[in-house]
Amino acid sequence: MTEILHMKDIYKEYQMGDEVSVVLKGINLKVEKGEFIAVLGPSGSGKSTLMNIIGCLDVPTSGEYLLSGRKIADQEEKILTHIRRKEIGFIFQSFYLLSRHTAVKNVELPLIYAGTDKKLRHELAAEMLKKVGLDDKINHLPRQLSGGQQQRVAIARAMINDPTILLADEPTGALDQKTGSQVMELFQQLNQEGRTIIMITHDENLARQAKRIVHILDGNIVEEAI
């Protein structure tokens, strides 16, 4: 398999007044194309900081992060912006849909930033909504959709640029159990189609639905389970 992500001895420190808080303490992690990984840990374990570094939203204090063979620390901000738009598909607990935009317009947004032709981006967004089971909801506003449907719109938006990694932060945190299960079924389907998924969660039951679990505790990866 093709290795797409490699973290080597990643540390992250924050200055807190006169004290230094070490949040990540020598993280080593490899992810191959087509994997479905859950990063599992309690609040304060460092999983959100790790997610931000994976998503190129933050940089480590030391260590090396390679994404698709490129050293992220060597990239200019313009390139990092391109990586965030093209290579990382972000999925958040709170959906972050624009309330005045229809489902299809929300999914189109990354294509607008990419300069895609108006007709083509509409066709691509409509096709992606069909893929997540919302072809009959493309002209609905977020308030006209259930929580699960809003998350499906967010997943469609995350996938529209065919990213290298889908990075999901507590993706079912705002959903009831039944709806959350439906979203996880969609993730499993996408993974079976070859999508690489990294899911950040504190929920052990949710993590078990991934193919591999990486436990993080006090800034350390303490165990990996297949």
C-alpha positions in Angstrom: 0.0 0.0 0.0 1.0 3.6 -0.5 2.0 5.6 2.6 0.4 9.0 2.5 1.1 10.4 6.0 4.1 9.9 8.2 4.8 11.7 11.5 8.2 11.3 13.1 8.8 12.3 16.7 6.2 15.1 16.7 6.3 17.5 19.7 4.0 20.4 20.3 4.6 23.0 23.0 2.6 26.1 24.1 3.9 28.9 26.2 1.6 29.5 29.1 2.9 32.6 30.8 6.2 31.6 32.4 5.5 27.9 31.9 5.7 25.6 28.8 2.9 23.1 28.3 3.9 20.1 26.2 0.8 18.8 24.5 2.3 16.2 22.1 5.3 14.2 23.3 7.1 12.4 20.4 4.2 11.2 18.2 5.1 8.6 15.6 2.3 7.7 13.2 2.0 6.3 9.7 -1.2 6.2 7.6 -1.5 4.3 4.3 -3.9 5.0 1.5 -7.3 3.4 2.0 -7.0 3.1 5.8 -9.8 4.0 8.2 -8.2 5.1 11.5 -9.8 6.3 14.7 -7.6 8.5 17.0 -9.2 7.8 20.4 -8.5 9.7 23.5 -10.2 11.7 26.3 -10.5 15.4 26.6 -7.1 16.9 27.1 -5.2 14.0 25.6 -3.8 16.0 22.7 -6.0 14.5 20.0 -7.3 17.9 18.8 -3.8 19.3 18.6 -2.8 16.2 16.6 -5.8 16.7 14.3 -4.8 20.4 13.7 -1.3 19.3 12.7 -2.6 16.6 10.4 -4.9 19.1 8.8 -2.1 21.7 8.4 -3.9 24.1 10.6 -1.0 24.1 13.1 2.7 23.2 13.0 4.7 21.1 15.4 7.3 22.6 17.6 9.7 19.8 16.5 9.6 16.6 14.5 8.8 15.9 10.9 5.4 15.6 9.2 5.3 14.3 5.6 2.0 14.3 3.7 2.1 12.6 0.3 5.9 12.6 0.6 6.2 16.4 1.1 7.7 17.9 4.2 4.9 20.2 5.5 7.4 22.4 7.4 9.1 23.3 4.1 5.9 24.6 2.4 5.0 28.2 2.0 1.6 29.4 3.2 0.2 29.5 -0.3 1.0 25.8 -0.7 -0.4 25.0 2.7 -3.6 26.7 1.7 -3.8 24.6 -1.4 -3.1 21.5 0.6 -5.9 22.3 3.1 -8.3 22.9 0.2 -7.4 20.1 -2.0 -5.8 17.3 0.0 -7.7 17.5 3.3 -11.5 17.1 3.5 -12.6 18.5 6.9 -15.7 17.2 8.6 -16.6 18.8 11.9 -19.1 18.0 14.7 -21.0 21.3 14.1 -21.4 20.9 10.3 -20.5 24.6 9.6 -23.0 24.9 6.7 -23.9 28.4 5.5 -27.5 28.9 6.6 -28.6 31.0 3.6 -27.1 28.6 1.1 -28.9 25.5 -0.2 -27.3 22.1 0.2 -25.9 22.2 -3.4 -24.5 25.7 -2.9 -22.8 24.6 0.4 -21.2 21.6 -1.4 -20.1 23.9 -4.3 -18.1 26.2 -2.0 -14.6 24.5 -2.3 -15.1 24.5 -6.1 -15.8 28.2 -6.1 -12.5 28.8 -4.2 -10.8 26.6 -6.8 -12.2 28.6 -9.7 -14.3 25.8 -11.2 -16.8 26.8 -13.9 -20.3 27.5 -12.5 -22.2 24.9 -14.5 -19.5 22.2 -13.8 -19.4 22.8 -10.1 -23.2 22.6 -9.9 -23.1 19.3 -11.7 -20.3 17.9 -9.5 -22.0 19.1 -6.3 -25.3 17.6 -7.3 -23.6 14.3 -8.1 -21.8 14.3 -4.7 -25.1 14.9 -2.9 -26.6 12.0 -4.8 -23.6 9.9 -3.6 -24.5 10.6 0.1 -28.2 9.9 -0.5 -29.4 13.5 -0.7 -30.3 13.9 -4.4 -33.8 14.9 -3.4 -32.6 17.6 -1.0 -30.2 19.6 -3.2 -32.3 22.8 -3.0 -33.0 22.6 0.7 -31.6 25.1 3.2 -29.8 23.7 6.3 -32.7 24.5 8.5 -34.9 22.3 6.3 -32.6 19.3 6.9 -32.2 17.0 9.9 -28.9 16.9 11.8 -27.9 13.7 9.9 -28.7 15.2 6.6 -26.7 18.3 7.4 -23.7 16.1 8.3 -24.1 14.3 4.9 -24.0 17.7 3.2 -20.8 18.5 5.1 -19.3 15.1 4.1 -20.3 15.8 0.4 -18.6 19.2 0.7 -15.5 17.6 2.2 -15.2 15.1 -0.7 -15.9 17.4 -3.6 -12.2 18.1 -4.3 -11.4 14.4 -4.1 -9.0 14.9 -1.0 -6.2 12.6 -0.1 -7.6 12.3 3.5 -11.0 12.8 5.0 -10.3 14.2 8.5 -13.4 13.9 10.7 -13.5 15.6 14.2 -16.2 13.9 16.4 -18.4 13.6 13.3 -21.4 12.2 15.2 -21.1 14.3 18.3 -24.2 16.4 17.5 -26.3 13.5 16.4 -28.5 11.0 18.1 -27.4 7.3 18.2 -29.5 6.2 15.2 -28.5 9.1 13.0 -24.8 8.7 14.1 -24.9 5.1 13.1 -26.1 6.1 9.6 -23.3 8.5 9.2 -20.8 5.9 10.3 -22.3 3.5 7.7 -21.6 6.2 5.1 -18.0 6.5 6.3 -17.5 2.7 6.0 -19.0 2.8 2.5 -16.6 5.6 1.5 -13.7 3.7 3.0 -14.7 0.5 1.0 -14.5 2.7 -2.1 -10.9 3.6 -1.3 -11.2 6.8 0.8 -8.7 7.3 3.5 -10.4 8.4 6.7 -8.9 9.7 10.0 -11.5 10.2 12.7 -10.8 12.0 15.9 -13.1 10.8 18.8 -13.4 10.3 22.5 -16.1 7.6 21.9 -14.8 4.0 22.2 -17.9 2.5 20.5 -17.4 4.9 17.6 -13.7 4.1 17.3 -14.4 0.4 17.1 -16.1 1.0 13.8 -12.8 2.1 12.2 -10.4 -0.5 10.9 -7.6 0.6 13.2 -7.5 2.4 16.5 -4.7 4.7 17.7 -5.0 5.5 21.4 -3.6 8.9 22.5 -3.2 9.7 26.2 -1.3 12.7 27.7 0.3 13.5 24.4 1.5 10.0 23.7 0.3 7.3 21.4 0.1 4.5 23.9 -1.4 1.6 21.9 -2.5 0.7 18.4 -5.1 -1.9 17.7 -6.2 -3.5 14.5 
